[in-house]
């Protein structure tokens, strides 16, 4: 699995940096699953959709839920596929 780290958060827009040459495709889903380590943190279970390749091995994503509690440095995992919804 391709993993990156959050570098910037601005409302529902989240930038994620990956290793060189391992950018996810546009519209791929990224998953963030982060367990709180302190009382001031919250558990995070969030899906992001890749919207733009910014260069410098960074992608700009749009969060599908609230980004409250999200911090820089949290790991994001590329699912290798777009967001899908059962019909």
Phi and psi in radians as a Rosetta constraint file:
Dihedral C 1 N 2 CA 2 C 2 CIRCULARHARMONIC -1.464 0.35
Dihedral N 2 CA 2 C 2 N 3 CIRCULARHARMONIC 2.180 0.35
Dihedral C 2 N 3 CA 3 C 3 CIRCULARHARMONIC -2.109 0.35
Dihedral N 3 CA 3 C 3 N 4 CIRCULARHARMONIC 2.494 0.35
Dihedral C 3 N 4 CA 4 C 4 CIRCULARHARMONIC -2.334 0.35
Dihedral N 4 CA 4 C 4 N 5 CIRCULARHARMONIC 3.121 0.35
Dihedral C 4 N 5 CA 5 C 5 CIRCULARHARMONIC -2.226 0.35
Dihedral N 5 CA 5 C 5 N 6 CIRCULARHARMONIC 2.474 0.35
Dihedral C 5 N 6 CA 6 C 6 CIRCULARHARMONIC -1.175 0.35
Dihedral N 6 CA 6 C 6 N 7 CIRCULARHARMONIC 2.295 0.35
Dihedral C 6 N 7 CA 7 C 7 CIRCULARHARMONIC -1.979 0.35
Dihedral N 7 CA 7 C 7 N 8 CIRCULARHARMONIC -0.395 0.35
Dihedral C 7 N 8 CA 8 C 8 CIRCULARHARMONIC -2.724 0.35
Dihedral N 8 CA 8 C 8 N 9 CIRCULARHARMONIC 2.553 0.35
Dihedral C 8 N 9 CA 9 C 9 CIRCULARHARMONIC -2.370 0.35
Dihedral N 9 CA 9 C 9 N 10 CIRCULARHARMONIC 2.185 0.35
Dihedral C 9 N 10 CA 10 C 10 CIRCULARHARMONIC -2.425 0.35
Dihedral N 10 CA 10 C 10 N 11 CIRCULARHARMONIC 1.636 0.35
Dihedral C 10 N 11 CA 11 C 11 CIRCULARHARMONIC 1.097 0.35
Dihedral N 11 CA 11 C 11 N 12 CIRCULARHARMONIC -2.250 0.35
Dihedral C 11 N 12 CA 12 C 12 CIRCULARHARMONIC -1.444 0.35
Dihedral N 12 CA 12 C 12 N 13 CIRCULARHARMONIC -0.018 0.35
Dihedral C 12 N 13 CA 13 C 13 CIRCULARHARMONIC -1.672 0.35
Dihedral N 13 CA 13 C 13 N 14 CIRCULARHARMONIC 2.209 0.35
Dihedral C 13 N 14 CA 14 C 14 CIRCULARHARMONIC -2.257 0.35
Dihedral N 14 CA 14 C 14 N 15 CIRCULARHARMONIC 2.230 0.35
Dihedral C 14 N 15 CA 15 C 15 CIRCULARHARMONIC -1.684 0.35
Dihedral N 15 CA 15 C 15 N 16 CIRCULARHARMONIC 2.377 0.35
Dihedral C 15 N 16 CA 16 C 16 CIRCULARHARMONIC -2.268 0.35
Dihedral N 16 CA 16 C 16 N 17 CIRCULARHARMONIC 2.269 0.35
Dihedral C 16 N 17 CA 17 C 17 CIRCULARHARMONIC -1.781 0.35
Dihedral N 17 CA 17 C 17 N 18 CIRCULARHARMONIC 2.309 0.35
Dihedral C 17 N 18 CA 18 C 18 CIRCULARHARMONIC -1.981 0.35
Dihedral N 18 CA 18 C 18 N 19 CIRCULARHARMONIC 2.972 0.35
Dihedral C 18 N 19 CA 19 C 19 CIRCULARHARMONIC -1.118 0.35
Dihedral N 19 CA 19 C 19 N 20 CIRCULARHARMONIC 2.695 0.35
Dihedral C 19 N 20 CA 20 C 20 CIRCULARHARMONIC -0.954 0.35
Dihedral N 20 CA 20 C 20 N 21 CIRCULARHARMONIC 2.227 0.35
Dihedral C 20 N 21 CA 21 C 21 CIRCULARHARMONIC 1.376 0.35
Dihedral N 21 CA 21 C 21 N 22 CIRCULARHARMONIC 0.126 0.35
Dihedral C 21 N 22 CA 22 C 22 CIRCULARHARMONIC -2.087 0.35
Dihedral N 22 CA 22 C 22 N 23 CIRCULARHARMONIC 0.691 0.35
Dihedral C 22 N 23 CA 23 C 23 CIRCULARHARMONIC -1.258 0.35
Dihedral N 23 CA 23 C 23 N 24 CIRCULARHARMONIC 2.443 0.35
Dihedral C 23 N 24 CA 24 C 24 CIRCULARHARMONIC -1.249 0.35
Dihedral N 24 CA 24 C 24 N 25 CIRCULARHARMONIC 2.738 0.35
Dihedral C 24 N 25 CA 25 C 25 CIRCULARHARMONIC -1.194 0.35
Dihedral N 25 CA 25 C 25 N 26 CIRCULARHARMONIC 2.727 0.35
Dihedral C 25 N 26 CA 26 C 26 CIRCULARHARMONIC -1.026 0.35
Dihedral N 26 CA 26 C 26 N 27 CIRCULARHARMONIC 2.501 0.35
Dihedral C 26 N 27 CA 27 C 27 CIRCULARHARMONIC 1.271 0.35
Dihedral N 27 CA 27 C 27 N 28 CIRCULARHARMONIC 0.011 0.35
Dihedral C 27 N 28 CA 28 C 28 CIRCULARHARMONIC -1.165 0.35
Dihedral N 28 CA 28 C 28 N 29 CIRCULARHARMONIC 2.639 0.35
Dihedral C 28 N 29 CA 29 C 29 CIRCULARHARMONIC -1.575 0.35
Dihedral N 29 CA 29 C 29 N 30 CIRCULARHARMONIC 2.386 0.35
Dihedral C 29 N 30 CA 30 C 30 CIRCULARHARMONIC -1.958 0.35
Dihedral N 30 CA 30 C 30 N 31 CIRCULARHARMONIC 2.450 0.35
Dihedral C 30 N 31 CA 31 C 31 CIRCULARHARMONIC -1.949 0.35
Dihedral N 31 CA 31 C 31 N 32 CIRCULARHARMONIC 2.418 0.35
Dihedral C 31 N 32 CA 32 C 32 CIRCULARHARMONIC -2.145 0.35
Dihedral N 32 CA 32 C 32 N 33 CIRCULARHARMONIC 2.097 0.35
Dihedral C 32 N 33 CA 33 C 33 CIRCULARHARMONIC -2.253 0.35
Dihedral N 33 CA 33 C 33 N 34 CIRCULARHARMONIC 1.871 0.35
Dihedral C 33 N 34 CA 34 C 34 CIRCULARHARMONIC -2.234 0.35
Dihedral N 34 CA 34 C 34 N 35 CIRCULARHARMONIC 2.165 0.35
Dihedral C 34 N 35 CA 35 C 35 CIRCULARHARMONIC -1.562 0.35
Dihedral N 35 CA 35 C 35 N 36 CIRCULARHARMONIC 2.393 0.35
Dihedral C 35 N 36 CA 36 C 36 CIRCULARHARMONIC -1.104 0.35
Dihedral N 36 CA 36 C 36 N 37 CIRCULARHARMONIC 2.355 0.35
Dihedral C 36 N 37 CA 37 C 37 CIRCULARHARMONIC -1.814 0.35
Dihedral N 37 CA 37 C 37 N 38 CIRCULARHARMONIC -0.333 0.35
Dihedral C 37 N 38 CA 38 C 38 CIRCULARHARMONIC -2.335 0.35
Dihedral N 38 CA 38 C 38 N 39 CIRCULARHARMONIC 2.971 0.35
Dihedral C 38 N 39 CA 39 C 39 CIRCULARHARMONIC -1.159 0.35
Dihedral N 39 CA 39 C 39 N 40 CIRCULARHARMONIC -0.444 0.35
Dihedral C 39 N 40 CA 40 C 40 CIRCULARHARMONIC -1.408 0.35
Dihedral N 40 CA 40 C 40 N 41 CIRCULARHARMONIC -0.256 0.35
Dihedral C 40 N 41 CA 41 C 41 CIRCULARHARMONIC -1.622 0.35
Dihedral N 41 CA 41 C 41 N 42 CIRCULARHARMONIC 2.817 0.35
Dihedral C 41 N 42 CA 42 C 42 CIRCULARHARMONIC -2.161 0.35
Dihedral N 42 CA 42 C 42 N 43 CIRCULARHARMONIC 2.693 0.35
Dihedral C 42 N 43 CA 43 C 43 CIRCULARHARMONIC -1.165 0.35
Dihedral N 43 CA 43 C 43 N 44 CIRCULARHARMONIC 2.415 0.35
Dihedral C 43 N 44 CA 44 C 44 CIRCULARHARMONIC -2.178 0.35
Dihedral N 44 CA 44 C 44 N 45 CIRCULARHARMONIC 2.250 0.35
Dihedral C 44 N 45 CA 45 C 45 CIRCULARHARMONIC -2.366 0.35
Dihedral N 45 CA 45 C 45 N 46 CIRCULARHARMONIC 1.732 0.35
Dihedral C 45 N 46 CA 46 C 46 CIRCULARHARMONIC -2.401 0.35
Dihedral N 46 CA 46 C 46 N 47 CIRCULARHARMONIC 2.514 0.35
Dihedral C 46 N 47 CA 47 C 47 CIRCULARHARMONIC -1.931 0.35
Dihedral N 47 CA 47 C 47 N 48 CIRCULARHARMONIC 2.359 0.35
Dihedral C 47 N 48 CA 48 C 48 CIRCULARHARMONIC -2.065 0.35
Dihedral N 48 CA 48 C 48 N 49 CIRCULARHARMONIC 2.603 0.35
Dihedral C 48 N 49 CA 49 C 49 CIRCULARHARMONIC -2.016 0.35
Dihedral N 49 CA 49 C 49 N 50 CIRCULARHARMONIC 2.232 0.35
Dihedral C 49 N 50 CA 50 C 50 CIRCULARHARMONIC -1.184 0.35
Dihedral N 50 CA 50 C 50 N 51 CIRCULARHARMONIC 2.154 0.35
Dihedral C 50 N 51 CA 51 C 51 CIRCULARHARMONIC -1.935 0.35
Dihedral N 51 CA 51 C 51 N 52 CIRCULARHARMONIC -0.440 0.35
Dihedral C 51 N 52 CA 52 C 52 CIRCULARHARMONIC -2.765 0.35
Dihedral N 52 CA 52 C 52 N 53 CIRCULARHARMONIC 2.450 0.35
Dihedral C 52 N 53 CA 53 C 53 CIRCULARHARMONIC -1.619 0.35
Dihedral N 53 CA 53 C 53 N 54 CIRCULARHARMONIC 2.049 0.35
Dihedral C 53 N 54 CA 54 C 54 CIRCULARHARMONIC -1.535 0.35
Dihedral N 54 CA 54 C 54 N 55 CIRCULARHARMONIC -0.281 0.35
Dihedral C 54 N 55 CA 55 C 55 CIRCULARHARMONIC 1.644 0.35
Dihedral N 55 CA 55 C 55 N 56 CIRCULARHARMONIC 3.026 0.35
Dihedral C 55 N 56 CA 56 C 56 CIRCULARHARMONIC 0.951 0.35
Dihedral N 56 CA 56 C 56 N 57 CIRCULARHARMONIC 0.624 0.35
Dihedral C 56 N 57 CA 57 C 57 CIRCULARHARMONIC 1.044 0.35
Dihedral N 57 CA 57 C 57 N 58 CIRCULARHARMONIC 0.531 0.35
Dihedral C 57 N 58 CA 58 C 58 CIRCULARHARMONIC -2.134 0.35
Dihedral N 58 CA 58 C 58 N 59 CIRCULARHARMONIC 2.453 0.35
Dihedral C 58 N 59 CA 59 C 59 CIRCULARHARMONIC -2.046 0.35
Dihedral N 59 CA 59 C 59 N 60 CIRCULARHARMONIC 2.623 0.35
Dihedral C 59 N 60 CA 60 C 60 CIRCULARHARMONIC -1.809 0.35
Dihedral N 60 CA 60 C 60 N 61 CIRCULARHARMONIC 2.282 0.35
Dihedral C 60 N 61 CA 61 C 61 CIRCULARHARMONIC -2.167 0.35
Dihedral N 61 CA 61 C 61 N 62 CIRCULARHARMONIC 2.876 0.35
Dihedral C 61 N 62 CA 62 C 62 CIRCULARHARMONIC -2.063 0.35
Dihedral N 62 CA 62 C 62 N 63 CIRCULARHARMONIC 2.236 0.35
Dihedral C 62 N 63 CA 63 C 63 CIRCULARHARMONIC -1.366 0.35
Dihedral N 63 CA 63 C 63 N 64 CIRCULARHARMONIC 2.472 0.35
Dihedral C 63 N 64 CA 64 C 64 CIRCULARHARMONIC -1.600 0.35
Dihedral N 64 CA 64 C 64 N 65 CIRCULARHARMONIC 0.047 0.35
Dihedral C 64 N 65 CA 65 C 65 CIRCULARHARMONIC -2.687 0.35
Dihedral N 65 CA 65 C 65 N 66 CIRCULARHARMONIC -3.098 0.35
Dihedral C 65 N 66 CA 66 C 66 CIRCULARHARMONIC -1.070 0.35
Dihedral N 66 CA 66 C 66 N 67 CIRCULARHARMONIC 2.495 0.35
Dihedral C 66 N 67 CA 67 C 67 CIRCULARHARMONIC -1.723 0.35
Dihedral N 67 CA 67 C 67 N 68 CIRCULARHARMONIC 0.226 0.35
Dihedral C 67 N 68 CA 68 C 68 CIRCULARHARMONIC -0.997 0.35
Dihedral N 68 CA 68 C 68 N 69 CIRCULARHARMONIC 2.289 0.35
Dihedral C 68 N 69 CA 69 C 69 CIRCULARHARMONIC 1.546 0.35
Dihedral N 69 CA 69 C 69 N 70 CIRCULARHARMONIC -0.154 0.35
Dihedral C 69 N 70 CA 70 C 70 CIRCULARHARMONIC -1.276 0.35
Dihedral N 70 CA 70 C 70 N 71 CIRCULARHARMONIC 2.403 0.35
Dihedral C 70 N 71 CA 71 C 71 CIRCULARHARMONIC -2.300 0.35
Dihedral N 71 CA 71 C 71 N 72 CIRCULARHARMONIC 2.752 0.35
Dihedral C 71 N 72 CA 72 C 72 CIRCULARHARMONIC -1.102 0.35
Dihedral N 72 CA 72 C 72 N 73 CIRCULARHARMONIC 2.544 0.35
Dihedral C 72 N 73 CA 73 C 73 CIRCULARHARMONIC 1.692 0.35
Dihedral N 73 CA 73 C 73 N 74 CIRCULARHARMONIC -0.237 0.35
Dihedral C 73 N 74 CA 74 C 74 CIRCULARHARMONIC -1.204 0.35
Dihedral N 74 CA 74 C 74 N 75 CIRCULARHARMONIC 2.482 0.35
Dihedral C 74 N 75 CA 75 C 75 CIRCULARHARMONIC -1.342 0.35
Dihedral N 75 CA 75 C 75 N 76 CIRCULARHARMONIC 2.416 0.35
Dihedral C 75 N 76 CA 76 C 76 CIRCULARHARMONIC -2.139 0.35
Dihedral N 76 CA 76 C 76 N 77 CIRCULARHARMONIC 2.351 0.35
Dihedral C 76 N 77 CA 77 C 77 CIRCULARHARMONIC -1.953 0.35
Dihedral N 77 CA 77 C 77 N 78 CIRCULARHARMONIC 2.250 0.35
Dihedral C 77 N 78 CA 78 C 78 CIRCULARHARMONIC -1.311 0.35
Dihedral N 78 CA 78 C 78 N 79 CIRCULARHARMONIC 2.185 0.35
Dihedral C 78 N 79 CA 79 C 79 CIRCULARHARMONIC -1.372 0.35
Dihedral N 79 CA 79 C 79 N 80 CIRCULARHARMONIC -0.299 0.35
Dihedral C 79 N 80 CA 80 C 80 CIRCULARHARMONIC 1.432 0.35
Dihedral N 80 CA 80 C 80 N 81 CIRCULARHARMONIC 0.104 0.35
Dihedral C 80 N 81 CA 81 C 81 CIRCULARHARMONIC -2.592 0.35
Dihedral N 81 CA 81 C 81 N 82 CIRCULARHARMONIC 2.777 0.35
Dihedral C 81 N 82 CA 82 C 82 CIRCULARHARMONIC -1.234 0.35
Dihedral N 82 CA 82 C 82 N 83 CIRCULARHARMONIC 2.934 0.35
Dihedral C 82 N 83 CA 83 C 83 CIRCULARHARMONIC -1.092 0.35
Dihedral N 83 CA 83 C 83 N 84 CIRCULARHARMONIC 2.360 0.35
Dihedral C 83 N 84 CA 84 C 84 CIRCULARHARMONIC -2.261 0.35
Dihedral N 84 CA 84 C 84 N 85 CIRCULARHARMONIC 2.597 0.35
Dihedral C 84 N 85 CA 85 C 85 CIRCULARHARMONIC -2.262 0.35
Dihedral N 85 CA 85 C 85 N 86 CIRCULARHARMONIC 2.242 0.35
Dihedral C 85 N 86 CA 86 C 86 CIRCULARHARMONIC -1.137 0.35
Dihedral N 86 CA 86 C 86 N 87 CIRCULARHARMONIC 2.510 0.35
